[in-house]
Amino acid sequence: MAANDYYELIDITFEWVETALEAFPEDIDIRSAEGVINVTFENGVVFVFSRQPPTQQLWLATPGGGFHYEWRDSVWTDTKTGERFQAVLARELAEHTGLILEGV
């Protein structure tokens, strides 16, 4: 994939993540800088989303582990399990914060 395509896809994804998290009524601290989004939830749990331009990947770190995604078949796909990013994010949110991500 061309570098411009990667940056466009990751920007769209990061915007979606921030919008989805801001929609929760809970007080969630979202800090974004230099290609990384740090999210701290009310219960102290931290999720980190980061872009990885050299490998053209999206990384997610949660208490449940580290997940690496590549753009495959028009979705961010886990490089090990083949799971979709949004499905893993929904599962990790529910498990570690009790929050339910709608529409995934």
Secondary structure by P-SEA (a helix, b strand, c coil): ccaaaaaaaaaaaaaaaaaaaaacccbbbbbbcccbbbbbccccbbbbbbbbccccbbbbbcccbbbbbcccccccccccccccaaaaaaaaaaaccccccccc
